[in-house]
Amino acid sequence: MNEVNNKYKIDSFISNSNLLITEREAFVLNKHSINYNSCSNLESLLFMIEGYLNTYELSDNEYDELDMVSKNISERNYYNYTNK
């Protein structure tokens, strides 16, 4: 597997009850003190991320990084948990 900054593997997922997020996403969420452990599903995590993006002033890089995490989680939520 590819490693990013030798801190986490790109394709590694962590499973936290109902949440399936990557180590990279967990790293970014922890960096912004977003407690994903308190969320019961990906939708509530997405709501928490959006609230954070709308509440705090972030640099462009920070905003883009967190927005990308939100988009990735949203896509995973759609493909894994939405009835089609």
N, C-alpha and C positions, 0 to 999 in steps of 0.2 A: 504494500500500500504506500501511497505517497504521504509524506509527512510535511506539515506546514509549521515552520518555526520550531520544529522538534517538540512541540507541546501536545499535539493531538493529531490523529490520523483523519484524513479527509472523509473516508468512507466508514468511520466507526460511529455506531449509534449507541446511545445510552437509553435505557428504558426506565422510565420512572412512572410507575403505575399505568395510567392511561396515555402517557405522553411518549412519543417516539421522536427524539431529537438527536442531532449529531453532536459529537464532542465540540466541534467548531461553534455550533449554535449555542451550546451551553456556555462555552467560553465567552462569547459576545454578551449573552444575557447576564452572566455573572459580572462581567466588566461594568455593566450598567446597573448592577444591583437589582435586576429583575428576577424575582423569586419564582422561577418556573415550577418549583416543588409544590407551591401552594395551588397550582392549577389542576383541575380534574380532567381537562381535555384540551385539545389544541385550540379550539375556538376561544376558550377563556384566556389562554396564553396570548393569542393574537389580539384580543381585546386589551390585555394588559400592555402589550408592546405598543399598540396604537395610542393608548393613553399616555404612555411615556414619550412617544415621538411628538405628541401634541402639547405636552406640558413643559418639557425641558428644552433649553436652548443647547443645541449640539453643533459641533463643527460639521462641515459638509461631509468629511470622511466618516465621522461617527454616525451621522444620520444615514448615509448611504449603506454603511455596514449593517446597522440595525434594520433598515428597510429591506435589505437583501435577505436577512434572516427571516423577517416577517413574510416575505414573498415565498421563500422556500418552504416554510412551515405551512403557509396557506395552500400551496400546491400539493404538498404531501397530504394535508387534511382532505382536500378535494378528492384526490385519486385513491386514498386508502379508506376514507370513512363516509363518502357521499354515495348514496344509492343512485345508480345511473340506469 
